[in-house]
Amino acid sequence: MEKRGQWNSRLTFILAAVGSAVGLGNAWRFPGLAAKHGGGTFLMVYLAAMLLMGIPLLMMEISVSRKFRKGAIESMRGIGKKWEPVGWAATSNAFVIVCYYSVVFAWVILMFVNSWQFAGMTGDNKAASSLFFNLTKTTGLIQGADIPGGVLVCLLVAWGLIFYCIRNGAKSVGKVVKFTVFAPVVLLLIMAVKGCTMPGAGEGLLKLFVPDFTALSDPSLWVDAVGQVFYSLSIMMAIMFAYGSYLGDDANVAVDAMIIAFSDMAISVLSGIVMFSTMGGTGMLGDMTASGIGTAFIVYPQAIVNLTNIGWLNALFGAIFYMMLITLAIDSAFSIVEGVSAAVSDKFHIKPRTVTIAICAISGVISLLFVTQMGLAWLDIVDNWANSFNLILIGILECVAIGWTFSLRKVLNEINRNTKKFRAPYWWFAASVKYIAPVLLSALFIWNIIDIFVQKGGTYNPDYPIWAQVAAGWSVTVLVFISGFVAKAIVKKKRKNGFVEDEVVWKD
């Protein structure tokens, strides 16, 4: 085996982790949920969920993988052999996610390349909202198998960029994140200045920051806030296990995790300022949606063509917006692949670069399904199950494994090993991992089950046939959670040919 790669500096690790955590969900889902749930009220609940659940779980994953120097699969085996399938579930679900996340990345590239078309759409909301559908030829239904040439080219570019960024693991990632983390912040600041100088921007900012306390009685507020924290930090996706495993013994996990989490939140708020000020300035506050696809590709293009009366200037701001999304998407996309690659490489003693090439090739072929005319519908189904069921259940199982069958005191000592000014207190960490996080995640899981079976009559979307929801939803969930048992059978067979698993032990 090659010597395990390490981050070349503390800053590199923090930038890589922030880049992974800060993704498209910050730019489009966070502002939409804030608009849905009373602006400042959502911010308050989101911050509480970050402190009570997000940060402790982030610390937990980073510290465990730093101790074992392994990815998700082997780190969970180090917690206890019976928990290895949980590591496999996290890794398999991450593989599923990157298959369609790469397509969203490709769509963002496509919109950037075609942003010049906004120059001829000044004030034409219908043309602006139709641009995405005209380019992708999507039907929004399980109909149509053609792949538009432009979309295919953008998908190939997306996968080329993803592989380029992680071709040498921590070494190449470290070089890329120095640009891709700061670039979106600069672009967001440019758009924030533009948005805040527009007439009507103040109304939007008031809606973002002033709490509407009547929203607190809506249970979906709490569900959405918990979900946003959980999805946003890149936890339970094998990513932070991989990134933590590249840390040196001198890393300050307690402080670094706080920096990562609050950087993630700060960029979410900055994205909210951009979205609310722009929508307020264009008179479109009522059109904001919690749907990321709808916001980025349908609603925001309408705002772009109403920014000014100068077509080329609108097109310029459109290009800035989609370039910002590109820089957000690329970090998250390559970090997911790196999480899967590190976990599989550790388990089967295969060179990381070889595994990375295989993952990019296999998931690249699968991603072709999502760039067909019916791709948006398939993506919607897979995304719902991967996030609303798989990810949450993995989170619950990780909390049970580490919180109830392992020594939390050992994990906390690892978190606080090199910290002096700030030490995570035991009562806070233990309360979160053992009680608060699993209870909140269980409530979120139950809510999603009730939503699909009671409120929606057993179907996620009546426009999609049941067979498609079973094939891309429930079947994928089953495959994710049996992947560990299939892998165990493969390892057992390989042992007969001389394969020896690594010893993974927590050494005090």
Secondary structure, 3 states (H helix, E strand, C coil): CCCCCCCCCHHHHHHHHHHHHCCHHHHHHHHHHHHHCCEHHHHHHHHHHHHHHHHHHHHHHHHHHHHHCCCHHHHHHHHCHHHHHHHHHHHHHHHHHHHHHHHHHHHHHHHHHCHHHHHHCCCCHHHHHHHHHHHHCCCCCCCCCCCCHHHHHHHHHHHHHHHHHHCCCHHHHHHHHHHHCHHHHHHHHHHHHHHHCCCCHHHHHHHHHCECHHHHHCHHHHHHHHHHHHHHCCCCCCHHHHHHHCCCCCCCHHHHHHHHHHHHHHHHHHHHHHHHHHHHHCCCHHHCCCCHHHHHHHHHHHHHCCCCCCHHHHHHHHHHHHHHHHHHHHHHHHHHHHHHHHHHHHHHCCCHHHHHHHHHHHHHHHHHHHHCCCHHHHHHHHHHHHHHHHHHHHHHHHHHHHHHCCCHHHHHHHHCCCCCCCCCCHHHHHHHHHHHHHHHHHHHHHHHHHHHHHHCCCCCCCCCCHHHHHHHHHHHHHHHHHHHHHHHHHHHHHHCCCCCCCCCCCCC
